[in-house]
Amino acid sequence: SAFVTFKSRRSQALATQALDHHDTTVWHVTGAPSPGGVLWPSLGRRAWERTLRFWGVWVAFVALMLLFLIPVAAIQKWVGVVGDVIPKRGPFKLVSGLVGGMLPPLVLVIFIALMPPILRLMGKIQGARSVSELDHGVITKFFIFQVVSFD
């Protein structure tokens, strides 16, 4: 990795759009993030390692999307069994209604709240070079997850 500074924005814009090498895996020119936004462990990765990690993370992400339905279905089934055990009359009617009506959405909300940290970890494994690139990856994957899982 290398950091180059320019005296004008025009020079920087020209450098980011210029073809630096015929093999795009050799040079990747982008605008520099702030010094605190650089993920230093990711800078030393070789191109083949980054590609392998990229595809590995996307396979894991697709598996996560497909396996998301298993805990949701298990909770729905468990609620049905608990609903059959709890009597539906008297004071237990409220408990049965709360278990049947509140537990599945609560578990779904907890799972959705855990998704961004999981996706952030996946982005770090994938080899994001900066915090903004990591955030962009998390948002992209979360959007895809929501579109595929809830549509």
Secondary structure as the mmCIF struct_conf table of DSSP 4:
data_model
#
loop_
_struct_conf.conf_type_id
_struct_conf.id
_struct_conf.beg_label_comp_id
_struct_conf.beg_label_asym_id
_struct_conf.beg_label_seq_id
_struct_conf.end_label_comp_id
_struct_conf.end_label_asym_id
_struct_conf.end_label_seq_id
BEND BEND1 LYS A 7 SER A 8
HELX_RH_AL_P HELX_RH_AL_P1 ARG A 9 GLN A 17
BEND BEND2 ALA A 18 ALA A 18
BEND BEND3 HIS A 22 ASP A 23
TURN_TY1_P TURN_TY1_P1 THR A 24 VAL A 26
HELX_LH_PP_P HELX_LH_PP_P1 GLY A 31 SER A 34
HELX_RH_3T_P HELX_RH_3T_P1 PRO A 35 GLY A 37
STRN STRN1 VAL A 38 VAL A 38
HELX_RH_AL_P HELX_RH_AL_P2 TRP A 40 LEU A 43
TURN_TY1_P TURN_TY1_P2 GLY A 44 GLY A 44
HELX_RH_AL_P HELX_RH_AL_P3 ALA A 47 LEU A 67
TURN_TY1_P TURN_TY1_P3 PHE A 68 PHE A 68
HELX_RH_AL_P HELX_RH_AL_P4 LEU A 69 VAL A 85
BEND BEND4 ILE A 86 ILE A 86
BEND BEND5 LYS A 88 ARG A 89
TURN_TY1_P TURN_TY1_P4 GLY A 90 PRO A 91
HELX_RH_AL_P HELX_RH_AL_P5 PHE A 92 GLN A 126
TURN_TY1_P TURN_TY1_P5 GLY A 127 GLY A 127
BEND BEND6 ARG A 129 ARG A 129
STRN STRN2 SER A 130 SER A 130
HELX_RH_AL_P HELX_RH_AL_P6 VAL A 131 PHE A 150
#
